[in-house]
């Protein structure tokens, strides 16, 4: 994996077509759920920010890593129990279906969490 990558497009572009397809779909889901989120490369992986870090994802030899922070893992602990993971990450094995709907729900959860922490929930009016 190239460490001088500076954009998510370049990050995704370095992988074979089957992996690019998975990464592109994850990115699309994040953009749908968090259209106002910023994109950057952080920790040498695609990173989305919205009032702080929102989620990260990355491709590895045998899995796709998804990093929704410890709170995102905890909130979906039961559904994520079928996968390897750690305090703030989960590994989706390559060769198995990627749980895109679960990723969508986790991103939605993290968007709401970050908005509420920042006091920018949907009901807040601009002054």
C-alpha positions in Angstrom: 0.0 0.0 0.0 1.3 3.4 -1.0 1.9 5.8 1.9 2.2 9.0 -0.2 -1.5 8.8 -1.2 -3.3 12.1 -0.5 -6.8 11.5 -1.8 -9.4 8.9 -1.4 -9.7 8.5 -5.2 -5.9 7.7 -5.3 -6.2 5.3 -2.3 -9.1 3.3 -4.0 -7.3 3.4 -7.3 -4.3 1.4 -6.1 -6.3 -1.8 -5.6 -7.5 -4.5 -8.0 -11.0 -4.0 -9.5 -12.8 -6.3 -7.0 -11.4 -4.4 -4.0 -12.0 -1.0 -5.7 -15.7 -2.0 -6.1 -16.0 -2.7 -2.4 -14.2 0.5 -1.3 -16.2 2.6 -3.8 -19.5 1.2 -2.4 -18.4 1.9 1.2 -17.5 5.4 0.2 -20.8 5.9 -1.6 -22.7 4.8 1.5 -20.8 7.2 3.7 -21.4 10.1 1.2 -25.2 9.3 1.2 -25.4 9.2 5.0 -23.1 12.1 5.6 -23.1 14.3 2.5 -21.6 17.2 4.4 -18.7 15.2 5.8 -15.2 16.1 4.8 -12.9 13.6 3.1 -9.2 13.1 3.7 -6.5 10.6 4.1 -5.8 10.1 7.8 -3.8 7.3 9.4 -2.9 6.3 5.8 -6.6 5.4 5.1 -9.8 7.1 3.8 -11.1 9.2 6.6 -14.4 11.1 6.8 -14.9 14.0 9.2 -17.9 15.7 10.6 -17.4 17.6 13.8 -14.3 15.4 14.3 -13.5 12.0 12.9 -16.6 10.1 11.7 -15.3 6.8 10.2 -12.3 5.4 8.4 -12.0 2.4 6.2 -9.1 0.5 4.6 -8.3 -2.6 2.5 -5.9 -5.2 3.7 -4.8 -8.6 2.3 -7.6 -10.6 3.8 -10.2 -8.1 5.0 -11.7 -4.6 4.8 -11.2 -2.7 8.0 -13.9 -0.3 9.1 -13.3 2.1 12.0 -16.4 3.8 13.4 -14.8 4.7 16.7 -15.4 2.6 19.9 -19.0 4.0 20.3 -19.9 2.8 16.8 -18.7 -0.7 17.6 -20.4 -0.7 21.0 -23.7 0.4 19.6 -23.8 -2.5 17.1 -21.9 -5.0 19.2 -24.4 -7.8 18.7 -24.5 -7.5 14.9 -20.7 -7.1 14.8 -20.0 -10.2 17.0 -19.7 -12.4 13.9 -16.6 -10.4 12.8 -13.1 -10.0 14.2 -12.6 -6.6 15.7 -11.2 -4.4 18.4 -12.4 -1.5 20.6 -12.9 0.8 17.6 -12.6 -1.4 14.5 -14.1 -4.3 12.7 -12.8 -6.6 10.0 -15.0 -7.7 7.1 -13.3 -10.8 5.5 -12.7 -10.6 1.8 -14.5 -13.4 0.0 -17.6 -13.0 2.2 -20.5 -10.6 1.5 -19.8 -7.1 2.9 -22.6 -6.1 5.2 -23.3 -2.8 3.5 -26.6 -2.2 5.3 -24.9 -2.6 8.6 -22.2 -0.1 7.5 -24.9 2.3 6.5 -26.6 2.1 9.9 -23.3 2.5 11.7 -22.4 5.6 9.7 -25.9 7.0 10.4 -25.4 6.4 14.1 -22.0 8.1 14.0 -23.4 11.1 12.1 -26.1 11.6 14.8 -23.6 11.0 17.5 -21.1 13.6 16.2 -23.9 16.1 15.5 -25.3 15.8 19.0 -21.8 16.1 20.5 -21.3 19.3 18.5 -24.7 20.6 19.2 -25.5 20.7 15.5 -28.5 18.3 15.5 -31.0 18.6 12.7 -33.5 20.5 14.9 -31.0 23.2 15.9 -31.6 26.5 14.1 -28.9 28.8 12.9 -28.7 32.1 14.7 
